[in-house]
Amino acid sequence: MASVGSLVPETIVFLASCARQKRLTTYKEVAQTVGTFHRVIPKILCEIREICLSNNWPALTSIVVNSSTGLPGEAFLDPWLPRSAPQGKRHAMWQSMVDEVYNFDWTPALSNKKFPQKHNETTTGKAVTHCSEEVLKEIEQLLQEYQVVVGLARREGRLKDSAANTYLLHVSNFVRWLKGDFEPGGRKN
């Protein structure tokens, strides 16, 4: 699967195409278009939001909505409005942002298709993670349990040292990847 950062340019192009057609799109449609799992889309949209903010572009991500509600995710307006703001005010702001996106000429913005990104980082310099903090905490707890199980199998002679080390290395690298600390095929850190 491609990294989050590598999917940003293609996603921007797709969203700009939707904006030109003056239509909303869904998380699922974006995921299918760029060839990734729908749960990755919020991370991609976060990067695109930062790119839009840094370039003074309208909030292109405002046109991505949940297929059930027809609205963007709860966190969408966080940079502009607290979640405690009245629902009517939040909806009016979102609708205004959608109108700005529809009326913006995206041609110059897309002309070079080179959008700022750092390897495994967002435009804010924060590491890209591949799951939520809650999920990551649960996975880390399960990793600790797995390490105990592998250690026990090693001590009981059911696993050779080399096999146990391989099991632990690969699962640890997966967790590092989830945290944004590891890229398969990248240099060792």
N, C-alpha and C positions, 0 to 999 in steps of 0.2 A: 504494500500500500504506500502511496506517495505521502511525503511529509505534509504537515499542515501548511507550512510556508510555500511549498511548491504548488499548492492548489489555489493560492490567493490570486495570481494573475488571471487564470482561467475563470475563476468565480467572478472576479470584477467584470470581465468581458461579458459573461452570461448575464449578470445583474444589470449592466448597462444596456444590454439588448432588451431585457424586460422593461427597463425604464423608458426606452425609446418607444416601446409598444404600449406604454402607459398601463402596465398590468403588474399585479402582485404575483409573487411566486411563493412556493412553500419550501420548508427545510428539506422535505423529501425530494422535491423536484431539483433543487440545487444539488443535493447529494447524487442523484442519478445522473445529472448533467456532467458533473466533474468526476464522477466515478469513485465515490467514497461512501462511507457509512454515515447515515443522517446525524448520528450523535457527534460527529466531528465538525459539523457545520457551524455550531456556535463559536468554536475556536477560530475557524476561518473568518467568520463574520466579525469577531472581535478585532482581528488584525486589519480587516478592511475598514472597520470603523475608525481605527487609529490612523490609517492612511488618509481617509476622507477628512478627518479633523486636521491633520498636519498639512494638507493641501488646500484647506478651506473649500472643500467640495461639499455638496449636500450629503446627507447621511444615506448613502446608497443602500445600506443594510436595512433601512426602514421598510423596504418593499418585500422583505422576507417574513412570512407569517406562518403560524401554526395552521395546519389544514383543518383542524377541528374548530378553532376559535376565530380564525380569520384575522388574528392580531399577532404582533411580534411578541417575542418572549418577554417575561417580566423584567429582565435586566436591560433590555434595549434602551430605555430612556434614562438609565442610571447616570450617565455623564451630564445630563441636562436637567433632570428633575428627580426629586426624591420619590421613592416608592409610596411614601405617605401622602403625596399630593392627591387631590380629589381625582377620581377616575375620569370625570368629564374633562378636566384640564389635561390629564395625560393623553386621553384620546384625541383631543383637539390639537395638541402639540404633535402627536404622531401623524395625524392627517395632514398637518401643515408641512411636515418633513417629507411625506410621500409626494405632495404637490411640488415641492422644491425639486425633488429627484426627477419627477416626470418632466419638469420644465427646464432642466439643466441640459446644456449641450455637452454630451459626454465625448464627442469626437476628439477635441484637443486633449482631454484627460487620458484617453486611450491610445493616442497616437504612437507612443513608443513602447507601450506595454511593459515597461521596466518599472516595477513598483518596489519601494524600499522594503527590504527584508534581510534579516541576518540568519545565518544557519542556526536553526533550532531556537530562534528568538522572535518575539513579536517586535513591532516597531517601537515599543516602549522599553525594550531591552530586557524584558522579563522572559524567562525560559518558557517555552511552549510545553504545556502538559497535555497528556492525551486522555485525561479523565478528571473528574471532580475531586476535590479534597476528601470528601467523605468516602468515595470509592477507593481512593488511594490509601487512606488509613485502613480500610477493611482489607485491602490487598496486602498491605504491609503486615498486618496481623496474621493473615493466612500464610504469608511467606515465612514468618517466624515458626508457625506450626509445621510447615513443610520442611524447614531446615531441621527441626527436631526429628521428624519422621525419617528423613534421609540419614541423619546422624545415627539414629537407632538401627536402621537397616545396615549401615556400615559396621557398627559395633557388633551386631549379631552375625556378621559374615554374609549377609544376603546381597551386599553390594561391595564391589572392589572400591578402593580409594579413588582410583581414576574415574570410575563411573559416578561415584557420589560427587566428586569435584565438578564433573561436567554438568550433572543435574543442577547443582547449586549455582554454578557460573551462569548458565543460560537463564534460569529463572530470575537471578539477580539482575542480569542485563535487561530482561524484560521489564522489571520494576523500575530500573533506572530510565529506560525508554519512556515509560509512563510518566515519570517525573520530568522528562525533558533533559536528563543528564547523559543520555547515550543515544548514539545514532548508529545503527547497523552499518558496517563497512567504513565507519569513520575512524579517526585516530584514537588510540587508547588515551584515556585521561588518567 
